[in-house]
């Protein structure tokens, strides 16, 4: 007994002309079944003698709008300029790791060692927490003053954004 997918492919009528993927997506709605006629990516493409396991029939569906970071591995040449190494990669927005900023000389930027150091840093960028710490939760009272409202653990990977220095309780 044939599956629905096998029946769909057996009855499909393929177009005589090919289109680039970007062009195809701008003119057609998803989901749709397509046949790859040129090129390859991962395990998708036209099967050839060197790569007989490539799959040429693909179901395209939308995963919605996503944000990715396009990254290029680089090497510091002659101590001054960066040279691209390898191919570009895309890193999904939900990547669980973190990145460390480098100075223009390719050296790692110094990490903040204390909360005081974080508070004095004048930056719009946040500071990544690399070790879980206990933090005091503060809230404004009716007179507009700050008071302690318990504590919580600031987990690894959270970002602290310095705002101002405050003193809780006397």
Residue, then its C-alpha position, 0 to 999 in steps of 0.5 A: x500500500x502506497x503512502x500519501x507522500x508516494x502518491x503525491x510524488x507519483x502524480x506530481x507534474x514538474x515544471x520544465x523550467x527551474x528557478x532559484x530558491x529565493x525567486x521560487x519562494x517569492x512567487x509561491x506559497x508554502x508548504x509545497x513540494x519541490x524537486x532540486x535540479x541543480x546544486x546541493x546543500x547538506x544531504x539535499x541535491x541531485x544524486x551523483x556518482x560521488x554523492x548517491x545518497x542525496x535527496x532531490x525531492x523536498x517538502x518546503x515549509x515555513x518555520x516563521x521569521x527567524x533570526x540568525x547570526x552569520x559568522x565567519x571564522x577568521x585568523x589574525x595575520x601578521x598581527x594586524x589584519x583578519x583573514x577569513x578561514x573556511x566557509x561562513x556558518x549561520x548560528x540560530x538565535x536559540x544557540x545556548x552558548x555565548x560569544x566573547x568580544x575581542x579587541x582590535x588586536x584580536x585579544x580577549x577583552x577583560x571580564x568584569x570581576x565584581x558587580x561594582x566593576x559592572x556598575x561603573x562600566x559605561x556601556x549600552x551592552x550588557x555583561x554576560x553572567x559566567x557563574x551563577x550568583x545570588x542577587x538582591x531583588x529591589x522594588x520601589x516603595x510608595x515614597x519612591x525609595x528602593x527596598x529589598x524584595x528578597x533574593x534570586x539566583x542570577x543564572x549562567x547566560x543571563x545578561x546584566x545591564x548596568x543602570x546606576x548604583x543604589x544603596x539598599x537599606x541603611 
